[in-house]
Amino acid sequence: MHASIFLALLQDAPAGGAPAGGAAPTSSLFDLVIPMVLCLAVFWFVMINPERKARKKLEEMRGALKKGDKVILSSGLHGTVAQVQEGVVTLQVDEGVRLKYAVAAIQSVIEPAATTEK
């Protein structure tokens, strides 16, 4: 039964794969490019651009490090900057305990809490 329906449709279809009614296919390269460009634009604004901005902000923060800043490393270690050299930061984590880390390990600077009046 299904084969007979398929054969009837196949016999009614015009030769050459053109749609019924004699119209030529209208798809073009332009029809394929527009959705691709839209997908790339959405991908740029949702994924790439915010990541680039965050990376730039992090690099600016690392470049502005100075002695006395309280920082958190990517490992979770808290410390106070004792010295900053090229690519290396010395942190004081306790009295008499200083550790050297790569500047790239610094994840954030802890801002001093603003004093509140009661």
Secondary structure as the mmCIF struct_conf table of DSSP 4:
data_model
#
loop_
_struct_conf.conf_type_id
_struct_conf.id
_struct_conf.beg_label_comp_id
_struct_conf.beg_label_asym_id
_struct_conf.beg_label_seq_id
_struct_conf.end_label_comp_id
_struct_conf.end_label_asym_id
_struct_conf.end_label_seq_id
HELX_RH_AL_P HELX_RH_AL_P1 HIS A 2 ASP A 12
BEND BEND1 ALA A 13 ALA A 13
HELX_LH_PP_P HELX_LH_PP_P1 PRO A 14 PRO A 14
HELX_RH_3T_P HELX_RH_3T_P1 ALA A 15 GLY A 17
HELX_LH_PP_P HELX_LH_PP_P2 ALA A 18 PRO A 19
TURN_TY1_P TURN_TY1_P1 ALA A 20 GLY A 21
BEND BEND2 GLY A 22 GLY A 22
HELX_LH_PP_P HELX_LH_PP_P3 ALA A 23 PRO A 25
HELX_RH_AL_P HELX_RH_AL_P2 LEU A 29 PHE A 43
HELX_RH_PI_P HELX_RH_PI_P1 TRP A 44 ILE A 48
HELX_RH_AL_P HELX_RH_AL_P3 ASN A 49 GLY A 63
TURN_TY1_P TURN_TY1_P2 ALA A 64 ALA A 64
TURN_TY1_P TURN_TY1_P3 LYS A 67 GLY A 68
STRN STRN1 LYS A 70 LEU A 73
TURN_TY1_P TURN_TY1_P4 SER A 74 SER A 75
BEND BEND3 GLY A 76 GLY A 76
STRN STRN2 HIS A 78 GLN A 85
TURN_TY1_P TURN_TY1_P5 GLU A 86 GLY A 87
STRN STRN3 VAL A 88 ASP A 94
TURN_TY1_P TURN_TY1_P6 GLU A 95 GLY A 96
STRN STRN4 VAL A 97 ALA A 102
HELX_RH_3T_P HELX_RH_3T_P2 VAL A 103 ALA A 105
STRN STRN5 ILE A 106 ILE A 110
HELX_LH_PP_P HELX_LH_PP_P4 GLU A 111 THR A 115
#
